[in-house]
Amino acid sequence: MAGEKYEWIIGSAPPPLEEHSRVKNKVYAKYLYRYVKVLTANPMHDGLNLTLVDGFAGGGRYRDRSSSVPGSPIILLNEIQALQAEFDLERKKPFHLKANFIFVEKLKPSIEFLRNEIANSIHANGLDRNIHLINSTFEEQCSTIIEKIRARGRAHRAIFFLDQYGYNTVSFGSIRRILAELEHPEVILTFSVDALINYLSTDEAFLKGILPTGLTQDDVLVLLWQFLGDGVN
Ligand SMILES: C[S@@+](CC[C@H](N)C(=O)[O-])C[C@H]1O[C@@H](n2cnc3c(N)ncnc32)[C@H](O)[C@@H]1O
């Protein structure tokens, strides 16, 4: 689709990796590693059920100088595989990481690129089994995803990786639903502070709200959250 900042087309070079994506993808990998390690510390346990949702998946690959590097969905797949290999080595009692992956991407060519990446990787066997690709927007799919996770039972864990562009593609209503309706959810939401400040610096309702003198920074922060919850979405 012309004009999209990130698009992946099979047969063409993937988009370049920008510094913020490099850092974000490192955070994803490290967070997931620590999360699983903490939840699996008890050597008596024999498994962990987990759903990993990448709500803004992209094509799964970036151009980086003269080579290429994985995008967030592939990083999640690689990390779970590396963790399972670690368990296989370390544990006397067999331990199974039972991970489901849900990757949502709104652009058809980009999700086709991602399917192709996975099909040509060590994760190919999981395609349409425990790796589900959805060509849609996260907002449209959020309720169905919550239902699917709930159907897997109370012990089922879930992490939502929501790499939105800007600050308001994911509504606070969706975040609230995830937090209220699932048992132990985690949400990692990318938030462009620059875009938000640009928006707020011209928004009359917000400016009126902070004009009264004597407001502390905390007051402004509370206002900001109220404003986001009530006004933007
Ligand atoms: C910056 S890319 C991120 C890719 C991926 N998270 C990564 O780091 O490798 C953002 C992707 O989200 C997709 N996108 C934008 N709005 C979306 C929406 N509302 N729902 C799902 N995907 C969306 C874009 O087409 C783009 O491929």
The ligand as an SDF file (V2000), in Angstrom:
LIG
                    3D

 27 29  0  0  0  0  0  0  0  0999 V2000
    6.7170   -0.8050   12.8070 C   0  0  0  0  0  0  0  0  0  0  0  0
    5.9680   -2.1760   12.0760 S   0  0  0  0  0  0  0  0  0  0  0  0
    6.3650   -3.2600   13.3760 C   0  0  0  0  0  0  0  0  0  0  0  0
    6.7250   -4.6050   13.0250 C   0  0  0  0  0  0  0  0  0  0  0  0
    7.0900   -5.5310   14.1610 C   0  0  0  0  0  0  0  0  0  0  0  0
    6.4410   -5.2160   15.4330 N   0  0  0  0  0  0  0  0  0  0  0  0
    8.5900   -5.5750   14.3350 C   0  0  0  0  0  0  0  0  0  0  0  0
    9.1200   -4.8370   15.1480 O   0  0  0  0  0  0  0  0  0  0  0  0
    9.2160   -6.3550   13.6420 O   0  0  0  0  0  0  0  0  0  0  0  0
    4.2370   -1.9520   12.4270 C   0  0  0  0  0  0  0  0  0  0  0  0
    3.3440   -2.8780   11.6490 C   0  0  0  0  0  0  0  0  0  0  0  0
    2.0120   -2.7580   12.1390 O   0  0  0  0  0  0  0  0  0  0  0  0
    1.1180   -2.7880   11.0360 C   0  0  0  0  0  0  0  0  0  0  0  0
   -0.1130   -2.1090   11.4890 N   0  0  0  0  0  0  0  0  0  0  0  0
   -0.3860   -0.7810   11.5020 C   0  0  0  0  0  0  0  0  0  0  0  0
   -1.5840   -0.5600   12.0680 N   0  0  0  0  0  0  0  0  0  0  0  0
   -2.0640   -1.7740   12.4450 C   0  0  0  0  0  0  0  0  0  0  0  0
   -3.2440   -2.1970   13.1050 C   0  0  0  0  0  0  0  0  0  0  0  0
   -4.1670   -1.3240   13.5080 N   0  0  0  0  0  0  0  0  0  0  0  0
   -3.3950   -3.5170   13.3670 N   0  0  0  0  0  0  0  0  0  0  0  0
   -2.4500   -4.4190   12.9640 C   0  0  0  0  0  0  0  0  0  0  0  0
   -1.3180   -4.0730   12.3080 N   0  0  0  0  0  0  0  0  0  0  0  0
   -1.1270   -2.7630   12.0640 C   0  0  0  0  0  0  0  0  0  0  0  0
    1.8490   -2.0700    9.9300 C   0  0  0  0  0  0  0  0  0  0  0  0
    1.3450   -2.4460    8.6650 O   0  0  0  0  0  0  0  0  0  0  0  0
    3.2900   -2.5490   10.1750 C   0  0  0  0  0  0  0  0  0  0  0  0
    3.5610   -3.7010    9.4480 O   0  0  0  0  0  0  0  0  0  0  0  0
  1  2  1  0
  2  3  1  0
  2 10  1  0
  3  4  1  0
  4  5  1  0
  5  6  1  0
  5  7  1  0
  7  8  2  0
  7  9  1  0
 10 11  1  0
 11 12  1  0
 11 26  1  0
 12 13  1  0
 13 14  1  0
 13 24  1  0
 14 15  1  0
 14 23  1  0
 15 16  2  0
 16 17  1  0
 17 18  1  0
 17 23  2  0
 18 19  1  0
 18 20  2  0
 20 21  1  0
 21 22  2  0
 22 23  1  0
 24 25  1  0
 24 26  1  0
 26 27  1  0
M  CHG  2   2   1   9  -1
M  END
$$$$
